[in-house]
Amino acid sequence: MTETQAPSGVMIQRVVKQYGETYALKDVSLDIPAGSFTTLLGPSGSGKTTLLMSIAGFTRPDAGRILANGRDIIAMPPEKREFGMVFQGYALFPHLTVAGNVAFALKLRRRPRAEVQERVKRALDLVQLGHLADRYPRQLSGGQQQRVALARALVFEPQVLLLDEPLSALDKSLRADLQWELKALHARLGLTFVYVTHDQEEALSMSDQIAIIRGGEVVQSGAPSALYERPKTHFIASFLGRSNYVEGRVSGRNGTPAVVAGPHVLDLPPGADIPAEGNPVILAIRPEKIAVTVDSGSGPGLPGCLTAWSYLGASVTCRVATDLGEFHVQLPTWQAAFEPREGQALRLHWPPDAGCIVRDDR
């Protein structure tokens, strides 16, 4: 919990967890660098919480290794790992005060009274709850209870902090505030955070590294911007936000690479891993990377018709019907180039590097 404390890295090597015929984790390998904010992201039932519980020691994998600072901890009980844990449901003791809840782990370790008092004070100050030390959980808001749970996990100065969807029970505005606070706390302490969520925006905004889990497997990991801008598969592109898809065949493999889709020939992104000429290909384009002009009857761009639109304050989302299917376009409302009107004839434009080739894993 001090700024000078050395964090621990965690390395997961070919971890398997099976329940009957079902694999909760299927040969999972992941490097969690020391001091990183790594998020395990995936839909419900994907295996992300099983992986977190395996790191914590509450679930014993059937195969593989989990290393902390190079030491295999897979046979080590949870209390010996000295990892902090923050649960979704807070798990506070209702009969103990805020200070009593935070002190609980230290008293179990039989720490001296003066040390307990000092550490509890430091932990509560860290989460800005020092003035509420004598209150009981029932007297606190949801956000304050979550801060108590966080202080309790930090009070014994763990090298790794594990967080299992800690903000999911909070309302949207409070959740956004605590996201900022958690990110600032991570930057201040420099601990290794391993965070589980199914919320894509939360993962993108908070993390240094995201591991996307599907069906018990890590399907792609990396920096948030890399996963959002260059997803490897159709699933990842769809899971990390909306995308538009153009399906066709590669043309001009030895010249300017393009995809032929119906009557249209669209440039493929330069430097991409492009299949051989004639092979099928899927091009994904994010809605905010598409520009729109009012159709004057001819000219460049993909022609379409505005079928619906939704005002979102800072932006407007448009649905545009084209002969390549329906496109979603997100445009800033400030100084917009045109006023949306249902039935309006439009043309869609995007540069070649706005698209990304994705593998079909639907």
HURA-V598478 format. One record per pair of residues at least 4 apart in sequence whose C-alpha atoms are under 8 Angstrom apart, sorted by the first residue. I is the first residue (numbers start at 1). GAP is how many residues later the second one is. Records with the same first field share a line. If there is no record, write none. Layout:
I: GAP, GAP
This chain:
1: 4, 153, 154, 155, 156, 157, 188, 190
2: 155, 187
3: 185, 186, 187
5: 154, 184, 185, 186
6: 153, 184, 185
7: 27, 28, 152, 153, 183, 184, 185
8: 25, 26, 27, 60, 61, 151, 152, 183, 184
9: 22, 23, 24, 25, 26, 59, 60, 151, 183
10: 21, 22, 23, 24, 56, 57, 58, 59, 60
11: 18, 19, 20, 21, 22, 55, 56, 57, 59
12: 16, 17, 18, 19, 20, 52, 53, 54, 55
13: 14, 15, 16, 17, 51, 52, 53
14: 12, 13, 14, 15, 49, 50, 51
15: 10, 11, 12, 13, 14, 46, 47, 48, 49, 50, 51
16: 7, 8, 9, 10, 11, 12, 45, 46, 47, 48
17: 6, 7, 8, 9, 43, 44, 45, 46
18: 4, 5, 6, 7, 43, 44
19: 4, 5
23: 192, 193
24: 22, 23, 26, 191, 192
25: 22, 25, 26, 190, 191, 192
26: 189, 190, 191
27: 37, 190
28: 188, 189, 190
29: 189
30: 181, 188
32: 4, 6
33: 159
34: 157, 158
35: 155, 156, 157, 158
36: 154, 155, 156, 157, 172, 173
37: 149, 155, 156, 157, 158, 169, 170, 171, 172
38: 154, 155, 156, 157, 169, 170, 171, 172, 173
39: 155, 156, 157, 158, 164, 168, 170, 171, 172
40: 8, 154, 155, 156, 157, 170, 171, 172, 173
41: 7, 155, 156, 157, 158, 159, 162, 169, 170, 171, 172
42: 4, 5, 6, 155, 156, 170, 171, 172
43: 155, 170, 171
44: 154
45: 170
46: 167, 168, 169, 170, 171
47: 4, 166, 167, 168, 169, 170
48: 4, 148, 165, 168
49: 4, 115, 147
50: 4, 9
51: 4
52: 4, 110, 112, 142, 144
53: 4, 5, 6
54: 4, 5, 6, 7, 20
55: 4, 11, 19
56: 22, 25, 27, 29, 106
57: 17, 19, 20, 21, 24
58: 19, 20
60: 14, 15
61: 13
65: 7, 8, 9
66: 6, 7, 8
67: 4, 5, 6, 7
68: 4, 5
73: 8
76: 4, 5
77: 4
78: 4, 5
79: 4
82: 76, 77, 78
83: 75, 76, 77, 78, 79
84: 69, 70, 74, 75, 76, 77, 78
85: 68, 76, 77, 78, 79
86: 4, 63, 64, 67, 75, 76, 77, 78, 80
87: 4, 62, 76, 77, 78, 79
88: 75, 76, 77, 78, 79, 80, 81
89: 77, 80
90: 55, 56, 59, 76
91: 58
92: 9, 45, 53, 57
93: 8, 44
94: 42, 43, 44
95: 41
96: 4, 5, 40, 41
97: 4, 36, 37, 38, 39, 40
98: 4, 34, 35, 36, 37, 38, 39, 50
99: 4, 21, 25, 34, 35
100: 4
101: 47, 51
102: 18, 21, 46, 47, 49, 50, 51, 53
103: 4, 13, 14, 17, 49, 52
104: 4, 48
105: 4, 47, 50, 51
106: 4, 5, 10, 49, 50
107: 4, 9
111: 4, 5
112: 4
113: 4
114: 4
115: 4
116: 4
117: 4
118: 4
119: 4, 36, 37
120: 4, 31, 35
121: 4, 9
122: 4, 33
123: 4, 28, 29, 31, 32
124: 4, 5, 6, 9, 24, 27
125: 4, 5
126: 25
127: 20, 21, 23, 24
129: 4, 15, 18, 19
135: 4, 5
136: 4
137: 8
140: 4, 5
141: 4
142: 4, 27, 28
143: 4, 27, 31, 35
144: 4
145: 4
146: 4, 20, 21
147: 4
148: 4
149: 4
150: 4
151: 4
152: 4
153: 5, 8
154: 4, 7
159: 32, 33
160: 31, 32, 33, 34
161: 30, 31, 32, 33
162: 31, 32, 33
163: 30, 31, 32, 33
164: 31, 32, 33
165: 30, 31, 32, 33
167: 8, 11
168: 7
170: 4, 5
171: 4
172: 4
173: 4
174: 4
175: 4
176: 4
177: 4
178: 4
179: 4, 23, 27
180: 4, 26
181: 4
182: 4
183: 4, 23
184: 4
185: 4
186: 4, 5, 6, 7
197: 5, 6
199: 4
200: 4, 39, 40, 41
201: 4, 39
202: 4
203: 4, 7, 21
204: 6, 20, 21
207: 16, 17
208: 15, 16
209: 12, 13, 14, 15
210: 11, 12, 13, 14
211: 7, 8, 9, 10, 11
212: 6, 7, 8, 9, 24
213: 4, 5, 6, 7
214: 4, 5
220: 7, 12, 16
221: 6
222: 4, 5
223: 4
224: 4
225: 4
226: 4, 5
227: 4, 5, 9, 13
228: 9, 12, 13
229: 127
230: 126
231: 5, 6, 125, 127
232: 4, 5, 125, 126, 127
233: 4, 125, 126, 127, 128
234: 4, 50, 124, 125, 126, 127, 128
235: 4, 125, 126, 127
236: 4
237: 4, 5, 6, 47, 121
238: 4, 5
242: 44, 45
243: 41, 42, 43, 44, 85
244: 40, 41, 42, 43, 83, 84
245: 37, 38, 39, 40
246: 15, 36, 37, 38, 78
247: 12, 14, 33, 34, 35, 36
248: 11, 12, 13, 14, 32, 33, 34
249: 10, 11, 12, 28, 29, 30, 31, 32
250: 7, 8, 9, 10, 24, 25, 26, 27, 28, 29, 30, 31
251: 6, 7, 8, 9, 26, 27
252: 4, 5, 6, 25
253: 4, 5, 21, 23, 24
256: 11
257: 10, 11, 12, 13, 17
258: 7, 8, 9, 10
259: 6, 7, 8, 9, 22
260: 4, 5, 6
261: 4, 5, 63
262: 62
266: 86
267: 85
268: 4, 15, 84, 85, 87, 88, 89
269: 83, 84, 85, 86, 87, 88
270: 82, 83
272: 84, 85
273: 84
274: 83
275: 4, 5, 6
281: 76, 77, 78
282: 75, 76, 77, 78
283: 72, 73, 74, 75
284: 71, 72, 73, 74
285: 4, 5, 69, 70, 71
286: 4, 68, 69
287: 40, 41, 42, 43
288: 41, 42, 43
289: 40, 41, 61, 65
290: 39, 40, 58, 59, 60
291: 38, 40, 57, 58, 59
292: 45, 54, 55, 56, 57
293: 44, 45, 53, 54, 55
294: 44, 50, 51, 52, 53
295: 8, 50, 51, 52
300: 47, 49
301: 46, 47, 48
302: 20, 45, 46, 47
303: 19, 42, 43, 44, 45
304: 16, 17, 18, 19, 41, 42, 43, 44
305: 15, 16, 17, 38, 39, 40, 41
306: 12, 13, 14, 15, 34, 35, 36, 37, 38, 39, 40
307: 11, 12, 13, 14, 35, 36, 37
308: 10, 11, 12, 34
309: 7, 8, 9, 10, 31, 33
310: 6, 7, 8
311: 4, 5, 6
312: 4, 5
313: 20
314: 18, 19, 20
315: 15, 16, 17, 18, 19
316: 14, 15, 16, 17
317: 11, 12, 13, 14
318: 10, 11, 12, 13
319: 7, 8, 9, 10
320: 6, 7, 8, 9
321: 4, 5, 6
322: 4, 5
331: 5
332: 4
340: 4
350: 4
351: 4
